[in-house]
Amino acid sequence: MSNLRYLLGTARVPFLILTPACVVLGVGTAVWTSGAVSALHVIVVLFGAMCSHVSVNAFNEYMDFKSGLDHRTERTPFSGGSGTLPARPELARQALGVAVISLIITALVGVYFLWVRGWALLPLGLLGLFVVVSYTPWFTRHPFFCLIAPGLGFGPLMVMGTDFALTGDYTWTAFIASLVPFFLVSDLLLLNQFPDAEPDRSVGRRHYPITVGRRRSSLIYGGFSALAHLSVVLGVALGLLPRAVLIGLAGLALVVPTALGAYRYAEDIEKLVPYLGLNVAINILTPVLVAVGLFLAGV
């Protein structure tokens, strides 16, 4: 039981709540555009999405431990990994097993929906698997791709993938809705990189807090936050989203102080930590509120 508890640590279980928040947005677009959806398919999609999130987390834990990064990082409640493998290094191989098995399950869920919905899902699925496997060893060494890869995974890939799995079609509605988590989750990882910039640099990572500095990166954070909410407004203006999704703009009450705090305390990690927490709340709250708007309009 002790080993199981530690292995769950490598999955970063407390952070897995981001997955249902993004999946429910894809369910919302499917309901609004197509009406009723299969509850069984929703459960299968959520299971596959959770496995993909577990996989990328476990790969990251394993690779950060093997590179020595875990021993150089000062963890915060929202960054720096779980600390599981430095505490129990003998579980490294099992952590890698968690990553691989979760990836295989994700692929099998994808194969099921290829059978149900057709081959048009294949490019999205393959790109998703590539992002999971490549994020830590490759994307983190290229600033632009390191910025957008998390948002790509939880935005277009997860939201549009959910919508397609439930409806069998790609829609502009799902695309415009997916831009909300695209920008927000990219911001989530960007801000979480602020405390880790120096240790990350020591193992060859290159993200924007390293290459342009934390203060300039906070401006990217503010820009992406604005674009996430402008996506909602644009979707309504184009008639791709119902007016009810404007409830998602309520998240601006957290976005504005978080963006200002990120700029003000970019170089003061201790004072920045509370804003990392607000950033997590924004990433959960906003997609869920947009999904609620879609469900209300679809009733």
Secondary structure as a PSIPRED ss2 file (coil, helix, strand):
# PSIPRED VFORMAT (PSIPRED V4.0)

   1 M C   1.000  0.000  0.000
   2 S H   0.000  1.000  0.000
   3 N H   0.000  1.000  0.000
   4 L H   0.000  1.000  0.000
   5 R H   0.000  1.000  0.000
   6 Y H   0.000  1.000  0.000
   7 L H   0.000  1.000  0.000
   8 L H   0.000  1.000  0.000
   9 G H   0.000  1.000  0.000
  10 T H   0.000  1.000  0.000
  11 A C   1.000  0.000  0.000
  12 R C   1.000  0.000  0.000
  13 V H   0.000  1.000  0.000
  14 P H   0.000  1.000  0.000
  15 F H   0.000  1.000  0.000
  16 L H   0.000  1.000  0.000
  17 I H   0.000  1.000  0.000
  18 L H   0.000  1.000  0.000
  19 T H   0.000  1.000  0.000
  20 P H   0.000  1.000  0.000
  21 A H   0.000  1.000  0.000
  22 C H   0.000  1.000  0.000
  23 V H   0.000  1.000  0.000
  24 V H   0.000  1.000  0.000
  25 L H   0.000  1.000  0.000
  26 G H   0.000  1.000  0.000
  27 V H   0.000  1.000  0.000
  28 G H   0.000  1.000  0.000
  29 T H   0.000  1.000  0.000
  30 A H   0.000  1.000  0.000
  31 V H   0.000  1.000  0.000
  32 W H   0.000  1.000  0.000
  33 T H   0.000  1.000  0.000
  34 S H   0.000  1.000  0.000
  35 G C   1.000  0.000  0.000
  36 A C   1.000  0.000  0.000
  37 V C   1.000  0.000  0.000
  38 S C   1.000  0.000  0.000
  39 A H   0.000  1.000  0.000
  40 L H   0.000  1.000  0.000
  41 H H   0.000  1.000  0.000
  42 V H   0.000  1.000  0.000
  43 I H   0.000  1.000  0.000
  44 V H   0.000  1.000  0.000
  45 V H   0.000  1.000  0.000
  46 L H   0.000  1.000  0.000
  47 F H   0.000  1.000  0.000
  48 G H   0.000  1.000  0.000
  49 A H   0.000  1.000  0.000
  50 M H   0.000  1.000  0.000
  51 C H   0.000  1.000  0.000
  52 S H   0.000  1.000  0.000
  53 H H   0.000  1.000  0.000
  54 V H   0.000  1.000  0.000
  55 S H   0.000  1.000  0.000
  56 V H   0.000  1.000  0.000
  57 N H   0.000  1.000  0.000
  58 A H   0.000  1.000  0.000
  59 F H   0.000  1.000  0.000
  60 N H   0.000  1.000  0.000
  61 E H   0.000  1.000  0.000
  62 Y H   0.000  1.000  0.000
  63 M H   0.000  1.000  0.000
  64 D H   0.000  1.000  0.000
  65 F H   0.000  1.000  0.000
  66 K H   0.000  1.000  0.000
  67 S H   0.000  1.000  0.000
  68 G C   1.000  0.000  0.000
  69 L H   0.000  1.000  0.000
  70 D H   0.000  1.000  0.000
  71 H H   0.000  1.000  0.000
  72 R C   1.000  0.000  0.000
  73 T C   1.000  0.000  0.000
  74 E C   1.000  0.000  0.000
  75 R C   1.000  0.000  0.000
  76 T E   0.000  0.000  1.000
  77 P C   1.000  0.000  0.000
  78 F C   1.000  0.000  0.000
  79 S E   0.000  0.000  1.000
  80 G C   1.000  0.000  0.000
  81 G C   1.000  0.000  0.000
  82 S C   1.000  0.000  0.000
  83 G C   1.000  0.000  0.000
  84 T H   0.000  1.000  0.000
  85 L H   0.000  1.000  0.000
  86 P H   0.000  1.000  0.000
  87 A H   0.000  1.000  0.000
  88 R C   1.000  0.000  0.000
  89 P H   0.000  1.000  0.000
  90 E H   0.000  1.000  0.000
  91 L H   0.000  1.000  0.000
  92 A H   0.000  1.000  0.000
  93 R H   0.000  1.000  0.000
  94 Q H   0.000  1.000  0.000
  95 A H   0.000  1.000  0.000
  96 L H   0.000  1.000  0.000
  97 G H   0.000  1.000  0.000
  98 V H   0.000  1.000  0.000
  99 A H   0.000  1.000  0.000
 100 V H   0.000  1.000  0.000
 101 I H   0.000  1.000  0.000
 102 S H   0.000  1.000  0.000
 103 L H   0.000  1.000  0.000
 104 I H   0.000  1.000  0.000
 105 I H   0.000  1.000  0.000
 106 T H   0.000  1.000  0.000
 107 A H   0.000  1.000  0.000
 108 L H   0.000  1.000  0.000
 109 V H   0.000  1.000  0.000
 110 G H   0.000  1.000  0.000
 111 V H   0.000  1.000  0.000
 112 Y H   0.000  1.000  0.000
 113 F H   0.000  1.000  0.000
 114 L H   0.000  1.000  0.000
 115 W H   0.000  1.000  0.000
 116 V H   0.000  1.000  0.000
 117 R H   0.000  1.000  0.000
 118 G C   1.000  0.000  0.000
 119 W H   0.000  1.000  0.000
 120 A H   0.000  1.000  0.000
 121 L H   0.000  1.000  0.000
 122 L H   0.000  1.000  0.000
 123 P H   0.000  1.000  0.000
 124 L H   0.000  1.000  0.000
 125 G H   0.000  1.000  0.000
 126 L H   0.000  1.000  0.000
 127 L H   0.000  1.000  0.000
 128 G H   0.000  1.000  0.000
 129 L H   0.000  1.000  0.000
 130 F H   0.000  1.000  0.000
 131 V H   0.000  1.000  0.000
 132 V H   0.000  1.000  0.000
 133 V H   0.000  1.000  0.000
 134 S H   0.000  1.000  0.000
 135 Y C   1.000  0.000  0.000
 136 T C   1.000  0.000  0.000
 137 P C   1.000  0.000  0.000
 138 W C   1.000  0.000  0.000
 139 F H   0.000  1.000  0.000
 140 T H   0.000  1.000  0.000
 141 R H   0.000  1.000  0.000
 142 H C   1.000  0.000  0.000
 143 P H   0.000  1.000  0.000
 144 F H   0.000  1.000  0.000
 145 F H   0.000  1.000  0.000
 146 C H   0.000  1.000  0.000
 147 L H   0.000  1.000  0.000
 148 I H   0.000  1.000  0.000
 149 A H   0.000  1.000  0.000
 150 P H   0.000  1.000  0.000
 151 G H   0.000  1.000  0.000
 152 L H   0.000  1.000  0.000
 153 G H   0.000  1.000  0.000
 154 F H   0.000  1.000  0.000
 155 G H   0.000  1.000  0.000
 156 P H   0.000  1.000  0.000
 157 L H   0.000  1.000  0.000
 158 M H   0.000  1.000  0.000
 159 V H   0.000  1.000  0.000
 160 M H   0.000  1.000  0.000
 161 G H   0.000  1.000  0.000
 162 T H   0.000  1.000  0.000
 163 D H   0.000  1.000  0.000
 164 F H   0.000  1.000  0.000
 165 A H   0.000  1.000  0.000
 166 L H   0.000  1.000  0.000
 167 T H   0.000  1.000  0.000
 168 G C   1.000  0.000  0.000
 169 D C   1.000  0.000  0.000
 170 Y C   1.000  0.000  0.000
 171 T C   1.000  0.000  0.000
 172 W H   0.000  1.000  0.000
 173 T H   0.000  1.000  0.000
 174 A H   0.000  1.000  0.000
 175 F H   0.000  1.000  0.000
 176 I H   0.000  1.000  0.000
 177 A H   0.000  1.000  0.000
 178 S H   0.000  1.000  0.000
 179 L H   0.000  1.000  0.000
 180 V H   0.000  1.000  0.000
 181 P H   0.000  1.000  0.000
 182 F H   0.000  1.000  0.000
 183 F H   0.000  1.000  0.000
 184 L H   0.000  1.000  0.000
 185 V H   0.000  1.000  0.000
 186 S H   0.000  1.000  0.000
 187 D H   0.000  1.000  0.000
 188 L H   0.000  1.000  0.000
 189 L H   0.000  1.000  0.000
 190 L H   0.000  1.000  0.000
 191 L H   0.000  1.000  0.000
 192 N H   0.000  1.000  0.000
 193 Q C   1.000  0.000  0.000
 194 F C   1.000  0.000  0.000
 195 P C   1.000  0.000  0.000
 196 D C   1.000  0.000  0.000
 197 A H   0.000  1.000  0.000
 198 E H   0.000  1.000  0.000
 199 P H   0.000  1.000  0.000
 200 D H   0.000  1.000  0.000
 201 R H   0.000  1.000  0.000
 202 S H   0.000  1.000  0.000
 203 V C   1.000  0.000  0.000
 204 G C   1.000  0.000  0.000
 205 R C   1.000  0.000  0.000
 206 R C   1.000  0.000  0.000
 207 H C   1.000  0.000  0.000
 208 Y H   0.000  1.000  0.000
 209 P H   0.000  1.000  0.000
 210 I H   0.000  1.000  0.000
 211 T H   0.000  1.000  0.000
 212 V C   1.000  0.000  0.000
 213 G C   1.000  0.000  0.000
 214 R H   0.000  1.000  0.000
 215 R H   0.000  1.000  0.000
 216 R H   0.000  1.000  0.000
 217 S H   0.000  1.000  0.000
 218 S H   0.000  1.000  0.000
 219 L H   0.000  1.000  0.000
 220 I H   0.000  1.000  0.000
 221 Y H   0.000  1.000  0.000
 222 G H   0.000  1.000  0.000
 223 G H   0.000  1.000  0.000
 224 F H   0.000  1.000  0.000
 225 S H   0.000  1.000  0.000
 226 A H   0.000  1.000  0.000
 227 L H   0.000  1.000  0.000
 228 A H   0.000  1.000  0.000
 229 H H   0.000  1.000  0.000
 230 L H   0.000  1.000  0.000
 231 S H   0.000  1.000  0.000
 232 V H   0.000  1.000  0.000
 233 V H   0.000  1.000  0.000
 234 L H   0.000  1.000  0.000
 235 G H   0.000  1.000  0.000
 236 V H   0.000  1.000  0.000
 237 A H   0.000  1.000  0.000
 238 L C   1.000  0.000  0.000
 239 G C   1.000  0.000  0.000
 240 L C   1.000  0.000  0.000
 241 L C   1.000  0.000  0.000
 242 P C   1.000  0.000  0.000
 243 R H   0.000  1.000  0.000
 244 A H   0.000  1.000  0.000
 245 V H   0.000  1.000  0.000
 246 L H   0.000  1.000  0.000
 247 I H   0.000  1.000  0.000
 248 G H   0.000  1.000  0.000
 249 L H   0.000  1.000  0.000
 250 A H   0.000  1.000  0.000
 251 G H   0.000  1.000  0.000
 252 L H   0.000  1.000  0.000
 253 A H   0.000  1.000  0.000
 254 L H   0.000  1.000  0.000
 255 V H   0.000  1.000  0.000
 256 V H   0.000  1.000  0.000
 257 P H   0.000  1.000  0.000
 258 T H   0.000  1.000  0.000
 259 A H   0.000  1.000  0.000
 260 L H   0.000  1.000  0.000
 261 G H   0.000  1.000  0.000
 262 A H   0.000  1.000  0.000
 263 Y H   0.000  1.000  0.000
 264 R H   0.000  1.000  0.000
 265 Y C   1.000  0.000  0.000
 266 A C   1.000  0.000  0.000
 267 E C   1.000  0.000  0.000
 268 D C   1.000  0.000  0.000
 269 I H   0.000  1.000  0.000
 270 E H   0.000  1.000  0.000
 271 K H   0.000  1.000  0.000
 272 L H   0.000  1.000  0.000
 273 V H   0.000  1.000  0.000
 274 P H   0.000  1.000  0.000
 275 Y H   0.000  1.000  0.000
 276 L H   0.000  1.000  0.000
 277 G H   0.000  1.000  0.000
 278 L H   0.000  1.000  0.000
 279 N H   0.000  1.000  0.000
 280 V H   0.000  1.000  0.000
 281 A H   0.000  1.000  0.000
 282 I H   0.000  1.000  0.000
 283 N H   0.000  1.000  0.000
 284 I H   0.000  1.000  0.000
 285 L H   0.000  1.000  0.000
 286 T H   0.000  1.000  0.000
 287 P H   0.000  1.000  0.000
 288 V H   0.000  1.000  0.000
 289 L H   0.000  1.000  0.000
 290 V H   0.000  1.000  0.000
 291 A H   0.000  1.000  0.000
 292 V H   0.000  1.000  0.000
 293 G H   0.000  1.000  0.000
 294 L H   0.000  1.000  0.000
 295 F H   0.000  1.000  0.000
 296 L H   0.000  1.000  0.000
 297 A H   0.000  1.000  0.000
 298 G H   0.000  1.000  0.000
 299 V C   1.000  0.000  0.000
